[in-house]
Amino acid sequence: MERREEQPGAAGAGAAPALDFTVENVEKALHQLYYDPNIENKNLAQKWLMQAQVSPQAWHFSWQLLQPDKVPEIQYFGASALHIKISRYWSDIPTDQYESLKAQLFTQITRFASGSKIVLTRLCVALASLALSMMPDAWPCAVADMVRLFQAEDSPVDGQGRCLALLELLTVLPEEFQTSRLPQYRKGLVRTSLAMECGAVFPLLEQLLQQPSSPSCVRQKVLKCFSSWVQLEVPLQDCEALIQAAFTALQDSELFDSSVEAIVNAISQPDAQRYVNTLLKLIPLVLGLQDQLRQAVQNGDMETSHGICRVAVALGENHSRALLDQVEHWQSFLALVNMIMFCTGIPGHYPVNETTSSLTLTFWYTLQDDILSFEAEKQAVYQQVYRPVYFQLVDVLLHKAQFPSDEEYGFWSSDEKEQFRIYRVDISDTLMYVYEMLGAELLSNLYDKLGRLLTSSEEPYSWQHTEALLYGFQSIAETIDVNYSDVVPGLIGLIPRISISNVQLADTVMFTIGALSEWLADHPVMINSVLPLVLHALGNPELSVSSVSTLKKICRECKYDLPPYAANIVAVSQDVLMKQIHKTSQCMWLMQALGFLLSALQVEEILKNLHSLISPYIQQLEKLAEEIPNPSNKLAIVHILGLLSNLFTTLDVSHHEDDHEGSELRKLPVPQGPNPVVVVLQQVFQLIQKVLSKWLNDAQVVEAVCAIFEKSVKTLLDDFAPMVPQLCEMLGRMYSTIPQASALDLTRQLVHIFAHEPAHFPPIEALFLLVTSVTLTLFQQGDCRTPTHLEAPADLSVPSPASIPVTPAAQAH
């Protein structure tokens, strides 16, 4: 039969005839993959090659592609195809061919020991896969055989080449095991078999690592090989000699990174905590690195200090419980803890001058958890030892949290600033956690330091130091109940004395006040000490997030004590809203804050404030409703509707959301008469309908309209009742004209709240039947998506309830 010679890429995604997978065609496809400038041809070639390497012909062409006259890219493909065939199609290989396949792979690995390294690695991976598939029955001493074969003196390859090839093979063997597709029952057998063969590997590695004549490239490969094997959960005591050799290798700059990786992997094994005696032997080895660590820090050698810190943290973090249990060795473990403290406080600003301190934070969580998990007597002993350490940690963390000088910070990239922000959040979380161990004494400690800083004339004022101490307070107060702390009154008294000349400091002052808003609710006499600061900050766009969120917290927590300040708060808020100082999200928060504030006023006062607050927006909306729809006026409409819905989200004169426990005495009487929100909604209802009539085919505008009513219903509950008939009518017209998801959500909300009240049955029932009918029709037509473009909608003026069409389909349901 004549062989068809087609372009390899032409096979595409379809199943190509078997005879297409020839050496020549594979080489053509590889050339196309690497050198054809046309991306489509590259993709076709890649698809064809993927089919080729899983085809039966791969057993034939793979060996030919490994010939010495081929370029490394072609040889690499041949080696990769062999690995795929062995790892994925092992069951296709007859058992009587195992030995010849093994022999061929050994031959190729020996040949490539002095050839291309990437091809050598793929061949080693292929042989490793074969070994894993044959272990333990068909090849019980696979690892020992590999070592013996590569140590044979009659090999044509020089000793160093054979040694590196053997180390490469031994390195990839555990890695291939971790990613292999072996069935679970086989995986356990093979793991056991590999662990038993450590005896053939570790003595060789020790010899090569400790031999003065071993070249650096061999010793580095030894460390990588050891690092690979310890991930098979080899007993830590079996690794002692190699770990000690790796510690010695840390003095060699070329071997440093590989040594760190090997030590960390060995120490971090889950099973390592069982070998306490070995762990105790490791503490002096880690402590012996302190001079090298200090030297590295002094020389600005971040890589070395980072590596040594990783080693110390690996031992402390993974085994703190086991080492704390050895009470007679408490001093050596404390020395390790102090070494980690040095790493936490390493000089420089993260992440610009150092990247090490962040590695240690999880250790402090772990150590604290382990100390607090002991029985009372032992815990008391360790508390006595470690409380001073944790107080020192707080000082170190607050020092690390300090901003650099304004000049230095100005040179930082946006990415560095973001990393520093995240780092400070991690410090904040750690401080919050440490409070569990140190308790109220921690707050007193911070307050004393802040007081001395703000009142002392001996030391030059540092805004960075002040900001960090406040940041510490804020970190704790945000999540811990500080209402009973005796230092908070003093802190509130100190805040107005802070000289704020910096955005970062001003931000932290704001967030600290916000964190203390619950305390202010219990101590309203102090509100006047800090509220002017917050209102002043509202006018600064750089303090937008912190000032608005703080005002919102104060208005939420302290609303019953704010009526004397309400006029001022509304005036300042209205001013910054009109000047458009804040971004959209902060404008929405500000409206929520005003909603909380107004909720505590008398109805007449609420209506008066609402009139002055929203009249400019209503006038603007009236103008926009007259304009021809376009993208810019759409944004303005959505913004105004968003402001209204956020205001109505929190404006609750009936105080449905209040926590009544302990607040009955302060709660205002429920007002009689129409709800102020309902009054406003009734006044703007026709305007909203007018907007809808022009924008009904725009899902974003419809959603913004529905949000006003949905948030009002959720907040007002029964108080929303006067609006039910006209809203049901409008919703029915909207949904029957252009069905949209937001209208459906609002309908669900109305049904949920009012369907149980007979007085509201007629409009709710009519709306429910209509929505059901329209939705069923959509499903029957196979179109249940929101239309993206339809013809201009009809007039949305309110019809009478009787005029809402109810189809027979709806009545049937």
N, C-alpha and C positions, 0 to 999 in steps of 0.2 A: 504494500500500500504506500502511495506517495505521501510524504509528510507535508502538511499545509504550513507554510511559513507566514503567519499573520503578524501584524504589528501587535506587540504585547498589550498596548493600551486599548486596542480595539475590542478586546474581550469585554471591557466595561464591567458592569455589575453582574452580568449574566454568567451562567456556568459555561466556561470555555471548554472545548474538547481537550481531552487529556494530553494529546500529542503536542499541544501548544506550549506546555511547560518544559521547554528545553533549556539547556545551558545558554544557548545563543539568545533565545528570547528573553530569558531572565536578565542577561547582561544588557540587552537593548532597553528593557524596561527600567533597569537601574540607571542607565545613562539618561533616559527620559526624566526620571524622578529627580536626579541631581542637577541636570544641566539644561533641560528644556525651559525656556523663559515663559512659556504659556502655562498658566496655573491650572487650566482645565486638563491639559495633557498630563501635568504632574499628578493631579488627583486620579485620573484614569489609570496611570501607571501604578500608583500606590494601591489602588483597589485590586488591580490584576496581580500585583506581587503578593498581596495578602492571601489571595486565593492560591497562588503558586506554592507558598510555603506551608500550606496545610494539605496540599495535594499528595497523592501517593508518589508522584515523580520527585518530590522533595528529597526522598532518600537517595535518589540517584544524582540529581544535580548539585546537592549540598556539598558533597565531597569534592566534586570537580571545581566548584567555586572556591575551594580552599587551596587550589594549586598555587605554588610559589610565584608563578608568572602573573597572577591576578593582582589588581590594586586592592588596598585595604577595605574600601567600601564594598567591593564585591565579596571579598573574603568574609567580611562581617555579616553580610546577608546570609551567606552559606552557614556560618556558625549559628546565627539566630534561628534559621530554619531547622537546624538539627535540634536546638533546644526546644522549639515548639513541638516538633514531632515526638520527642522523648517525653516532654512534660504533659502533653495533652492527649497523645495517642499511644500511650504505653501499652495498652491492651492489644494493639495491632501487631506488636513485635513478637515473633515466635520465641519461645524460651531458649531454643537452641542457638539463637543469634545474639544472646546477651553478651557472651564472652568476646565474640568478634567485635561487637559494637564498642565494648569497653576498651579493647585493645586498640582499635582505630582511634578512639578519642585520646587515649594516653599518647599515642604516636603523634597526633596533631598538636596536642598541648606541648609536648617536648619540642616539636619543631618550631612552634610559635613562641617558645620561651625566650628566643632571641629575635622575635619578629614584632609585629604590631601588637601593642598592649591591649587595644580595645577588642581585637579579635581573640587574643588570649583569654581575656575575661569572659567573653561569650562562650568559648569552648569549655572553660572551667565550670561555668554555670550549667552547660549541657551535661558534663560529666557528673556534677553534683546532683542534678535531677535524676540521672540514671542511677546513681548510688542510692538516693532516697527511695527510688522505686524498687530497688533490689534488696534493701535492708529490711529486716535483719536476716531473713531466711536464705535468699539467693546469694547474698554477699555479706556475711556476718561480721567480717573484720575490714570493712571498706576503708575506714580512715587509716588504720595501721598499714594496709596494703598500699595506699597512696603514699604514705611517708616512706615506706620501704622502697617502692619503685623509683621514687624521685631521688633517693639517696644512693642509688646504684652507681658505682664508679665507672661502669662501661658506657655511660651515656655520652653522646657526641657533644652535648651542651656543657658549657663551663659550669662550675660549681655554683656561682652566684646566680646565674640564669635559672638553673634548676631549683635553687632555693627560693627565688622570687616566684617562680611558677607554682611551686608547691604551696607557698604561703598564700598566693592568690586563690588556689583551689580550696585550701582550708578556710579561707576567709569567706568565700561565697557559699560554702556548704551550709552553715547555719542560716545565712540570709535567704537562701533558696528554700530551706525548710520552713521559715516563717511565712513565705508567700506561696508555698506549694499547695496544690489542689488535692492533697492526699485525703482520703476519707478519714473521719474522726478516729475510728478505731485503729487505723494504720498510723495516724499521726502520733498517738500515744506510744505505740510500739517503737516507732522510729526515734522519737525523742529520748526514750529510755536507752535505746541502742547508742545514740550519739553521745549521751551523757556518760555512758560507760567507756566510750572511746577517748574521753579527755586524757586518759593515761597515756595515749599515744601522741597527744598534741602538746600538752602543757610542758612536759620535760624538754621537748624540742624548742618551744618558745622561750623557756627560761634560759636554756643554753645559748641561744642566739642573742638574746637581749643582754645577757651578762658578759658575753664574750667581747673583750676589748677590740678584737680584730674585726668584729662585725661592722660592715659599712653602714652608714646612716640610713640608706634606702632600705636595707634589710631590717634594721631595728624598727624603723617606722612601720614597715609592713607587718612585723611581729605584733606591734601594739594594736594595729587595726584588726589583726586576726584574733587577738585576745579579746578585744572589744566585741567582736562578732560572736565569739563562743560563750561569753558570760551571759548573753541574752537567752541562752538555753537553760537559764536558772541552774547553773553549775553551783554546787555547794561552796559557800564563801571560803570555807577553810581550805578547800582544794586550790583556791586562787591566791593564797597568802603570799607565796614566793613571787608570783608574777606582779601582784599589786605593789609589793615592796620595790621590785625592779622598776615598775612604772613610776613610783614616787622618785626614785633616783634619776630616772630619765627626764623628769621635770626640769632638771638643771640645764638640759641641752635645749637650746632655743629651737632647733630644727625638729625635735621630738615633742616639744611642749604640748601642742594641740592634740596630737594623737594620744599622749599620756593622759591628759585631762579626760578625754573621751572614754578611754579604757577604765580609768579609776572610777569615774562617775557611773558608768554602766555597771561596773562590778558592785559598787556600794549600793546602787539603787534597785538591785534585784528584790522582788517582793519577799523572797524567802530568806534574805540575808539577815533579818533580825533574829533568826534562830541561833546565829553563831556569835553570841555575845562576846566570847573570849577574843575572837578575831576582831570584832568591832572595837574592843578596848585597846587592842594592839594598834589599830589605825589612828586613834586619837593623837598619840605622840607624833606620828608621821605627818598628820595634818598640821599640828601645832608647830612642827619643825619648818613649815613653809612661811612662818610669819616674817622672818627677815627678808626673804625673797619678795613677799607681798609688799612690805614697807618700801623696799628699794624700788619696786615697780611703780608704786604710787608716787614716790618722790621723783622718779624719772618721767612720769607721765606715760608709762607703758600700760595702756588700758587693756590690751589683750592679755598680758600676763596677770594683772590684778583680777580681771574678769574670770580667767581660768581657775586661779587659786580659790577665788570666792565660790565658784561652782563646786569645787571639791569639798570645801568646808560645809557648804549648805547641803550638799548631797548626804553627807554623814549626819549632820544635825537634824535635818528635816525628815529624813526617812527613818531615823532610829532614835529620836529623842525619848520616846517612852522606854525603849529597852535600856538606854544609857542612864536615864533618870532612876530606873529600878536598881541600878548598881550603886547603892547609897555610899559604899566605902570609896567609890571613885568620883564623888561629887565634885571634887576640886578640879580634876582634869576635864570633866564635862563643862564646868563653869568657865574654864579657860577657853574651851572651844566656843562657848556662847559669846564670850568677850571678843574672840577673833571675828565672829560673825557680826558683832556690833561694830567693830572697826570697818568691816565691809559695808555695813548700812550707812555709816557716817563718812564714807570715803570722800575726800575733798573734791570740790568741783560741782558744777550744776548739771544735773541730768536733763537732757541726754547729750549735752554739748561737750562737756569736759569729762564726763564719766557715764558709764552705762551699767555699772555693777550693782549699785545699791538696790535697784528694783528686784534683783534676784533673791534678796533676803527676806522680803516682806512675808511670804507664806510661812517661812520658818517661825516667825514670831507668833503667828496664829497657832501653829502646830504645837509649839512649846507651851503656850498658855493652856490650850485644850488639854494637853497631857498632864500638866500640873494640877489643873482643876478636876481632873478625872480620878485622882488618888483619893483614898479614904481620908477622913478628916485629919487624923494625926499626922500622916505623911505629908498631906497637903499643907498643913500649918508650917511644917519644917521648910518645905520648898518655897512657900509664900515668903517666909522670912529671908530666904536667900535671894529670891528673884524679884521681889517687889522693887528693891533699889535698882535692879537691872532694867526693869520696865519703866521706871521714872526716868532713868538715863535714856532709854529708847525714845520716850516722848520728846525729850530735849533734842536728841539727834534728828528725829523725824521732822520736828518743826524747823530745825536749822536747814534741813534738806529741802523743805517746802518753800523756803524764802526765795523770792524773785531776785534775779541779778539786778545790777544797777540799770537805770533807764537807758543809759548809753549802750551797755552790753546787750540788753534785751532787744534794742532796736536793730541789732545786727542778726538776730536769730531768724531763721526761715519760718514760714508758716507751719511747716511740718514739725519743726523742733518745738514751736510753741504748743502745738496740739499734743505732742508726746509729753511735754512737761505738764500740761493740763491733766492728762490722763494719769500721770504719775502722782500728781497732787490728790486726785480722787482716790487712788490706791492708798496713799498716806492717810487720807481722811477716814477711809474704811478701817484701816489698822488702828487709828486712834480711838474710833468708836468701839472697836473690839476690846482694846486695852482697858477701856473704862470698866469693863466687867471685872477685871482683876484689881484695879486701883481705886475704883469707886469715887466718892465725893472728894477725897483728898486730891485727886487729879485736877478737878475744877478749881479747888483752892490754890493749888500749885500754880496753875495758869493765871489765875486772877492776881496772885501776889506778884508774879513776874510782870504782868501788864501794868499793874499799879506802880511798881518801881520804875518801869520804863517811861511812863507818862508823867511821873512826878519828880524824877531824879534830874538834877541839873549837872551831875558829875559826868555822865556819858553823853556823847553826841546822839541826837535823836535819829533813829533809823526807822523809816516807814516800813521797810521790809520785815524787820523784827516785830513791829506792832501788828502788821498784817498777818504774819504767821501765827502769833498767839491768838488773835481773833479767829483765824481759820481753825485752830484747834478747838476753841470754844464752840464754834459753829458746827464742826464735824460731830461733836458729841450731842449738842442740843437738838440737832435735826432729828435724831432717832431716840434719844434717851429722855425720859421725863425729868426735867430739871426744875419743875415747879416748886420742889421743896428744898432746892439748893439755897444755902444762905449767902452765896457769893453773887447771885444774879442781880440783886438790887445794886450792889456796888458796881458791877459791870455796866448796867444801864446808866449809872451815874457817870462812869468813866467815858462812855462812848462820845458824848458831846464835847469832851475835852480833846478828842483826837484831832490832830491837825491833818486834814484831808487835802493833800495836794497831788494825789496820784489816782489814776483810774482803778488800778488793781486794789488799792487799799479801800477806795470808796465802794467798790463792788463787794468786798468782803464785809465792810461795815453794814451794807444793806442786807446781805444774806444772813449776817449774824442777828440783826434786828428781826428779820423774818423768822429765823429759827426760834426766837424767843417770844413769838406772837401769842402762844398759849399762856405763857407766864404773864404777859401784859394783860391778858383778859382777866386774870385773877388779881392783878395789881394795877387797876386802871389809872391810878394817880400818876403812874410813871409814863403814860402814853405821851404826854406832852413833852417829855424829855427827848423823844426820838422821832415823833411824827414830823416835826419841821424838817429834819434831815431828809426824811423819805420824800416829802413833797418837793423839797429843793432839788433832790436828785432826779425827780421825774422830768425835769427840763433838760437833762443832759442825755443826748442820744447814745453816748458811750456807756451809760449806766442803764440802758433801756431794760434789759432782762432782769437785772437785780432789783431795780427800784420798783418796777411794775409788779413783779412777783411778790415782793415784800409788802407793798400796799395791799395787794389782793389778800395775802395771809392775814394782815392786820384787820382788814375790813370783814373778813370771814370770822375770825376768832373774837374780835373785840367790838362787833357791830353795835351791841347794846350800850356801849360806852362812848360811841363816836358822834351821837347827835350834836354835841357842842362844836365839833370840828367839821360837821358835814358840809356846811356852806363853803368852807375853805377848800376841802378836799374836792368837791364838785367843781369849784371855780378853776383850781389848778389843773385838774384832769381835763376839763373842757378846753382850757387854753392849749395844753400840749396836743390834744386831739386835733384841734383846729389848725395848729401849726404843723401837723403831720410829722412830729418828731420821731415817732416810733414806727416800727415795721408792723405789718398786718397782724401777726400773731400777738404781739404785745398790746396792740389796740384792743384786740378781743379780750385779753386778760384784764385790761383796764376797765372795760365795760362790765366784766364779771365782778370786779372789785366794787364798782359803783352799784351794781345790783345788790350785793350783800349790804352795802352801806345804806341804801335807800330802804331796804326791808325793815329797818329798825325805826324809821321815822313815822310821824302821823300821816294819814292818807293825803291831807291837804298839802303837806310839805312834799310828799312823794310826787304828787301831780305837778306841783310848781317846779320842782327840780327836773322832772321828766320833760316838761314843756321846754325849759331853757336848754336842756341837754340834747334832745333829739330834734327840735324844730329845724335847726340848720340842715340836718340830714334829710328830713322829710321834704324841705324845700328843694334840696338838691335832687332828690329822687323824683319829685314832680317834673323838674326840668328834663331829667334823663328819660322819663316815661314818654315825653313828647318827641324825643329824638329818634331818628332812624337807627335801628340796631347796628352796632359795629363793635369790634373787639375792645376798644378803649372804654366806651361807655358801659359795656358788659362788666368789665373789671370793677368799675365804680359802683354799679348796681349790686354786684355780689358782695363788695366790701360793706356797703351801707346795710344790706340785709343781714350780713354777718354780725355787724355791730349790734343791731337790734336783737337778734336771736341770742347773742351772748349776754346782753343786758337782762333779757327776760329769763335766761337760764337760772339766774341767782336771785331775781327780785321776787321774794316770797313773803308777803305780808302776813300770811297765815302760819308761817314758820313750820312747814311740814317736815323739813329736814333737820330741825333742831334736835339735839340730844337733850331730852327733857330731864334727865337725871340731874338733880341739883340745880336746875336753871329756872324752876317755876317762879321763884321770887323775882327774877330779873325779866322774865318774859313779858312782852307788851300784850295788852288785851287784843284779841282778834278784832280787827276793824269791821264795822257794819257797812253795808252798801257795796256797790260794785268794786271789784278788784281793780287797782290802778292799771295793771297790765291789760286787763280786758277793756278798760276805757280807751287806752291808747290803741289797741288792736282794732276796736270798732271804728275809731277815728281814721285809721289809715287803711281800712279794709278795701275801700274802693280804689285807692291808689295802688295797692298791691295787685288787685285784679287787673288794673290797667297795665301794669308792668307785665303781668303774666300773659295778657292778650297779645303782646308783641314778642314775648320770649318763650312761648310754651314749647317750642321745638328745641329749646336749648336746655339740656339736662342739668347743667351747672346752675343756671338761674332758678329753674324749678326746684332743685334741691335746696337752694338758699332760701326760697320762699317757704318750702315745707319745714325747713329747720326752725324758722321763727315759731310756727304753730306747734311743732312737735316738742320743742324745748319748753314752750309755755305750758303745754298740757302736762308734761312730766313734772313741772315745778308746781303748778297751781292745782292740779288734780280737780276736785269737784268745783273749785272756784272758777274753772274755765267754762262752766256750763252755759252761760249766756251766749257764748260764741258757737256752740255746737251746731245749731240749725244752719246758719249761714256758711260755716266752714264745710259742713257735709255737702251742701248744695254746690259750693265752689269745687270741692274735690271731685264730686260726681261729674261735673262738666269737664274738668281737667282730664280725668282718667278716661272718659268716653271719647274725648277728642284725640288726645295723644297719651296712651298709657305709659307711665314712667314709674320706675322703682320707688323713688322717694315719695310719690303720692300713695303708693301701696303701703309703705312703712308708716306713714302718717295715719292712714285708715286703720291699720292694725292697732296703733296706739289709742285712737279714739274708741275703737271697739273694746279694747282691753279695759279702759278706765270707765266708760259710760254704759256699756251694754247691760250692766246689772241694774240700771235705774230706769224704771218704767217711764218716767217723764221724758226720757230721751230716746225711747224705742223707735218712734216713727222716722226721724232723720237718720239715725244710725242704721236701722234696718234697711231703709231705702238705699243708703250708700253701700252697705254690705252686699245687697242683692245686685246692684249695678256693677260693682267691682268684680263680683263673682262671674256675672254674665260676660263682661268684657274679657276677663282673663280666660274663661273657658273658650270663648271664640278664638282668642289668640292661639291657644293650644291646639284647637281643632284645625286652625289654618297652618299649624306647624311653625309659627313665628312668635316665640315667647321672649324675644329680646326687645330692649328699648329701641324704638325707631331713632335713627340718627338724623334723618331729614324728612320732613313732611311738608305739605303745603301750609300756607299761613293759616293759623287756627281761627276758629270762629270767635265771635264776641263772647266774653266770659261774664257778662253781667248776670246777676243772680236771678234765676227763675224761681217760680214757686215750687214747693216740694212736690206738688202733684205733677209738675211738668218733667220731672226726672224720668227718662224712659226706662222702663223695666221690661226686658224681653221675656218671652215665654220660657226660655231656657233658664233664666234666673229664677222665675217664679217656681219652676219645677224643683229647684233646689231649695 
